[in-house]
Amino acid sequence: MDFSLTPEQKALQETVHEFAEKEMRPVSRELDEKGQFSWEIVGKAARLGLTCSGVPEEYGGPGLGSLDNVIIVEELGWGCVGIASAIALNNIAILPVLLAGTEEQKKRYLTRLTDPDRPRLCAFALTEPEAGSDAASLKTRASRQGDHYVINGNKCFITNGGVADFYTVFATVDPSKKHAGITAFMVDADTPGFSVGKIEHKMGMRASQTAELIFTDMRVPAENLLRGEGQGFYVAMETLDISRPGVGALGVGLARAAFEEALSYAKQRVQFGKPIIRQQAVAFMLADMATKIEYARLLCYKAAWMIDQGMNAIKESSMAKYVGTDVAMEVCTDAVQIHGGYGYMKDYLVEKFFRDAKILQIVEGTNQIQRLVLSTQLMAD
Ligand SMILES: Cc1cc2nc3c(=O)[nH]c(=O)nc-3n(C[C@H](O)[C@H](O)[C@H](O)COP(=O)(O)OP(=O)(O)OC[C@H]3O[C@@H](n4cnc5c(N)ncnc54)[C@H](O)[C@@H]3O)c2cc1C
């Protein structure tokens, strides 16, 4: 078994790390403080191809695989989870078009994301106020009228909501059919009847914009339907099965950043006449943190590698997501602990890391839902 990355993957890792260090880190605290999305930084990421890493070369993208994406996202997560989310969730929002789009839809939408002259983003709009984990109970309604669908309803907590150029919107054509009525539509941000509601004021991940979307008699051409009526739930689930190792990798990158801060602090903070790293209780915490980061990364790599091989990776994707993000929460908690009272102050990076870690256990299916997906698969084995 060969654990080494290819020369291309190492070069990719170095490039993204340099971007994270030179472009993201210097602005991350200010954007976090202001709760501000920045087109300037996302535009730079777009020009490097980071916002559309999975878009095939024929549509102007770099055509990278899942493992490449995990490598990219870990470095972005190290830089700033807020900025990283705006970039990484864009890559997730691309997946429905890649998985279910017709050739014409792929050309129309993917080339907009790879336009070198104007950076653009897209968004994945599934969650509703009364349908989060239970996505099949969504209420947004789509009714066919001639060659259009008229869509009414609203979505909440949508990453890149209000800044995206287009959205994959999940609506039901027949609520009595539950998941079998759910249908996916490509919706342009300038569609009449589309509007952006509340912009959320969040605990962490504050450099990415999270918004409510409102659809009022929104008329979407029937040609914008993805894969067919009643296929939307499957498109959403297939998307999440592929995207989850990336969220785990966001956690790995964040955990690595927090670990580095904690290690350096433990070496220089002196109490009882010696650096606190000389206290076995602190040293063992650091040993556990390093081990957790290593096994979380291995799970993300394995799940992504399986996806690249075309294998069924539903179980491994869920494992990668919940282990990667649980490890992020644990490591960031311990990093604050190692900093003592200083770790609770905004002057120290670990304060931000701790707030950013929490959301990763919630997005893309909570970590309880990951265990549900995994245990359901185990029962079927
Ligand atoms: C910052 C942010 C960004 C987001 N971005 C997007 C986005 O871009 N697109 C999008 O569509 N959505 C997005 N979401 C929504 C996110 O995916 C949901 O918040 C998440 O799926 C949970 O849904 P919920 O918040 O309604 O919680 P609920 O589903 O109400 O869950 C509440 C609690 O109950 C637990 N729970 C529920 N059902 C079960 C069960 N069967 N077994 C065990 N435990 C259960 C959950 O784990 C959780 O702890 C985002 C959310 C946030 C906060």
The ligand as a Gaussian input file, in Angstrom:
#p B3LYP/6-31G(d) Opt

LIG

0 1
 C      -24.059000      27.713000       8.548000
 C      -24.940000      26.727000       7.864000
 C      -24.791000      26.508000       6.498000
 C      -25.642000      25.609000       5.840000
 N      -25.560000      25.472000       4.469000
 C      -26.526000      24.769000       3.814000
 C      -26.583000      24.758000       2.379000
 O      -25.742000      25.338000       1.692000
 N      -27.613000      24.092000       1.790000
 C      -28.566000      23.429000       2.494000
 O      -29.475000      22.880000       1.891000
 N      -28.527000      23.408000       3.852000
 C      -27.544000      24.067000       4.523000
 N      -27.516000      24.077000       5.891000
 C      -28.530000      23.329000       6.635000
 C      -27.963000      22.112000       7.355000
 O      -27.668000      21.101000       6.432000
 C      -29.018000      21.706000       8.418000
 O      -28.962000      22.698000       9.428000
 C      -28.768000      20.332000       8.970000
 O      -29.008000      19.340000       7.999000
 C      -29.651000      20.044000      10.190000
 O      -30.987000      20.396000       9.983000
 P      -31.725000      21.297000      11.084000
 O      -30.868000      22.471000      11.351000
 O      -33.116000      21.533000      10.644000
 O      -31.731000      20.402000      12.406000
 P      -32.790000      19.241000      12.768000
 O      -32.957000      18.324000      11.623000
 O      -33.987000      19.867000      13.345000
 O      -31.994000      18.470000      13.908000
 C      -31.948000      18.940000      15.261000
 C      -31.176000      17.907000      16.062000
 O      -31.877000      16.644000      16.046000
 C      -31.013000      15.619000      15.571000
 N      -31.792000      14.663000      14.768000
 C      -32.784000      14.941000      13.870000
 N      -33.263000      13.810000      13.349000
 C      -32.559000      12.792000      13.897000
 C      -32.575000      11.382000      13.745000
 N      -33.397000      10.770000      12.891000
 N      -31.706000      10.642000      14.491000
 C      -30.851000      11.251000      15.357000
 N      -30.778000      12.584000      15.538000
 C      -31.627000      13.341000      14.816000
 C      -29.974000      16.337000      14.717000
 O      -28.780000      15.587000      14.596000
 C      -29.781000      17.626000      15.514000
 O      -28.879000      17.381000      16.557000
 C      -26.638000      24.916000       6.580000
 C      -26.748000      25.115000       7.956000
 C      -25.932000      26.012000       8.595000
 C      -26.141000      26.245000      10.072000

